[in-house]
Amino acid sequence: MNRPNRSEIIRGTVTLALLLTVAFSGVRAAVRTLSEAKSWVITVRSPKAVDNRGQADAAEIQAMLEQGLRALSGKATAGEAWMTLGLKPKDIVGVKINCNNWTINLSPQPELVAVLADSLSSVVPLNNIVFYDMHKADLEQAGFKRNATKNGVRFLAAETDARYDDREKLTEIATSLCTKLINFASLKTVYEPDADEPYEASLHFKNQIGSLTAEDAPKCHDDADFLAAILARPSIRQKTILNLCTGLRASYKRGVPWYWGGIILGVDPLATEYVALQVINEKRTLEKAKPLGLSPYLTIAETKYGLGSCLPEKIEWVRLER
Amino acid sequence: MNRYLPMRAALIFLIAAMMAGRGASAEKQRSGSGPLPIPPKPGRGFSISLGPQLYGTREQPLKDGDIFKFIDGGGVVYLQYGFQAVVHVVFTDKNKNDLTVDVFDMGSDAGARKAFADESICADGWRMISVGAEAKSYHFEPDYFLYFVKRRYLVYCHIGDDGMSAFLNEYANALFKEIL
């Protein structure tokens, strides 16, 4: 066998170095959201996403979602990003949305829901995508027609389209039907009598109240531990691959909206909730309102249930502006 | 003719009368001062698309449940002022415009007035208008809505297209003068 000459050695060394660089950057990108010390949260905003009358631009929202997914996963396409987050072609993915329209409509925009379904369909069949909320009337008022057929994206009401799991006290949409979950909240401020300022954000924890039984749902209003523990229930904890929050239209006081024009994405529910809270607080500061504090359930969720972190030093907040 | 038929008919009538009586007494027990006023159709082609839904307290839920089912945790502040019940109706026209009316029975005139004054219910940023009484109106494009009080009732009216704000004001005026 001939020994390699000097130029071949140099060429080989350069090639090896390039391969290692690509490999390590790929690994870093792939795992940064999942195992680094910091939790990554991405916010993507665009002045074109929604106008001041609430008309959403589907093409712009699609670009925002893809950009957010790429930034979160380090992958080149939305399909690869979903796979990195854990989605597999045979999964049935349940998306818990919050369609409470009282007093102003802060339900997820149908354009964003359609874009999300389209993006997920790069991995799973459309009929394996299940958007759900607790009440059928709320879904319909938000513009989502119930679909429990074997064609197209499904829209289900937990209260009437499924039973409740006896062990977890959750809708069977989350415990049995779906193999993966997305916690899709709306950026909303609500009245909360126990908070220092009588307001707090209603985000990913409160969104999942809609997965509870009708008897258990009211317990969340005066029991911070009960609320914190919802995301620690096995099906929600093990199946949730993404926490997504729409702030295309949001509220910074109860019943007072503004068009923030952005979305928030993160794997860590606490970090994502923390960033969403800061988005609300930036607006509250502009409006000379006292910033919202961290609610007790967040501390409990971190210290007792180990669901993530809402410590700013453990959060990498990536702000993308279009 | 079957000789048992009159007896069977009488029995069915008796059972139906008992069931109707039970429903009526439940309603009487709820309010203590008559049934909740059901908002009428606003005209201009609007018809009921949802409701009337009736929600009560946790201790005394009505046909559609309690206030927490209606407005989640936001219901707490209404209870602080004596909330008894709410009737919720959504009207929709052929252009898919929704007009929503909620009539909250706050249990007393004072409770209704306190709820009207509380920023947790009627947020700041309102403009005072008259719909027979003073009303707090809000314009957050494309939404337009208002609150007013008459006796023990706190009334909320909303329309999703602010181009129809004058129409909503007229409807609120009619509610104030003729209905409540």
Contacts between the chains, C-beta under 8 A, distances in Angstrom:
chain1	res1	chain2	res2	distance
A	52	B	141	5.4
A	53	B	141	5.0
A	53	B	142	4.6
A	54	B	141	7.3
A	54	B	142	5.7
A	100	B	71	7.6
A	100	B	72	6.1
A	102	B	70	7.3
A	102	B	71	5.0
A	102	B	74	7.4
A	103	B	145	6.4
A	103	B	156	6.9
A	103	B	158	6.5
A	104	B	140	6.2
A	104	B	143	5.4
A	104	B	145	7.9
A	105	B	143	7.3
A	105	B	160	7.3
A	135	B	69	7.8
A	137	B	50	6.2
A	141	B	50	7.0
A	141	B	90	7.2
A	141	B	98	7.7
A	190	B	72	7.2
A	190	B	73	6.1
A	190	B	74	5.8
A	191	B	73	7.0
A	191	B	74	5.0
A	191	B	76	7.0
A	191	B	77	5.4
A	191	B	120	4.6
A	192	B	73	6.4
A	193	B	76	5.2
A	193	B	77	6.7
A	193	B	80	7.6
A	198	B	77	8.0
A	198	B	120	5.9
A	199	B	120	7.9
A	202	B	72	7.7
A	202	B	73	7.8
A	206	B	72	7.7
A	206	B	73	7.7
A	209	B	72	7.4
A	214	B	65	7.6
A	214	B	69	7.2
A	217	B	68	7.0
A	217	B	69	7.9
A	218	B	58	6.8
A	218	B	66	7.7
A	218	B	68	4.8
A	220	B	73	7.4
A	221	B	68	6.9
A	221	B	72	7.8
A	221	B	73	4.3
A	221	B	76	6.4
A	253	B	123	5.5
A	253	B	124	7.7
A	254	B	74	6.8
A	254	B	120	6.3
A	254	B	123	6.1
A	255	B	123	4.6
A	255	B	138	7.7
A	256	B	123	5.0
A	256	B	124	7.8
A	256	B	125	6.0
A	256	B	140	7.1
A	257	B	140	5.1
A	257	B	143	7.7
